[in-house]
Amino acid sequence: MRKIQMVDLKSQYDKIAATVNASIQEVLDTTTYINGPQVHAFQKNLEEYLGVKHVIPCANGTDALQIAMMGLGLKPGDEVITADFTFAATVEVIALLQLTPVLVDVDLVNMNISIEAIKKAITPKTKAIVPVHLFGRAANMEAIMQIANEHNLYVIEDNAQAIGANCKFSDGTKKKAGTIGHVSSTSFFPSKNLGCYGDGGAIFTNDDELAHTIRGIVNHGMYVRYHHDVVGVNSRLDSIQAAVLNAKLPFLDQYGAARQDAARKYSAAFEGHPNIVAPTICDICDCHVFHQYTLRIINGDRDGLMQHLLDKGIPCAIYYPIPLHSQKAYLDPRYKEEDFPITNQLVKEVISLPMHTELDDEQIAYITNTVKEFFK
Ligand SMILES: *Cc1c(COP(=O)(O)O)cnc(C)c1O
């Protein structure tokens, strides 16, 4: 059996090496390292893939979120509602901009921000909602946009984990995650579903004026060379990373299908198990692209299972072990433990199994058998 890895970037690279290498070589031959034609081409390619008017490439997914919020002109003291169960980058940029993060509980089934919790958290100071499409599964954007419209709030989608996923609406239409809110961010960190070979990120929006504002912000607040109209940042996707992404983007749907295929095999093996709640896979809508494949272990021995898997050579991880509302940097006297029953439960129950585009049946069978063996 091939060695099992949490993420297998080498096997993925080996299959597309000639294309990627040629794409990188072009940058080396032309020395257009910054803002080269590859960056512009990637922007166009991704706009077309997503069906969004504007893609603004930047240096990483954390910058993308921060720049999205700067572009909207949010002011210190504005309240921004986001999920308690996510990677810290989401809340970090809210705090960095001196906005007030308002963490709320999530849903037990899809692990995304709870619609009821959003409604309860809205105050006259609320200015924005930041749903995170966690683990690759689209949040309920229809309900979130409805709340936002009723209360005149901005929606910033953190799409770092779900590029390529679809959001479906009750009228039957589908749109790509990251193209529904007022503005969205994504990350091209190597292990993300569309990963480059270093750091990278992008901002998406359908709003022409906001896109113009953001293009200036990523470039030191310049709209005319050496005229600085607003305080900006320096955040660029370099041409070599854009070259990698241009080579990989045509494979994104195939990669998503490979992840879904592995997830389907995992979930079939765990179906009906008394101690395991496996993610469901919707066959028709592609609303989950499995950035992570995350189980809930409901017999109270998640940590025992983790040790068992590690002992048997199976990498696994806890995403995320501590709710954000309990993190030292984000403590707030307004938070009460009883407001976060689901996050407090999830941090004790979740475990993520190896998930990437190169898992084979032998590996999946070994992993699922080893998980089940633990409960015998
Ligand atoms: C990875 C990630 C980010 C940050 O992306 P970087 O490119 O690492 O800065 C932000 N939000 C979520 C949910 C992520 O998973």
The ligand as an ORCA input file, in Angstrom:
! r2SCAN-3c Opt
* xyz 0 1
  C      -6.836     28.804      5.046
  C      -7.904     29.669      5.548
  C      -7.779     31.062      5.603
  C      -6.481     31.783      5.380
  O      -5.832     31.539      4.209
  P      -4.240     31.823      4.110
  O      -3.980     31.778      2.652
  O      -3.546     30.757      4.861
  O      -3.983     33.173      4.682
  C      -8.872     31.818      5.994
  N     -10.036     31.241      6.330
  C     -10.197     29.902      6.312
  C     -11.514     29.330      6.686
  C      -9.142     29.072      5.934
  O      -9.306     27.751      5.925
*
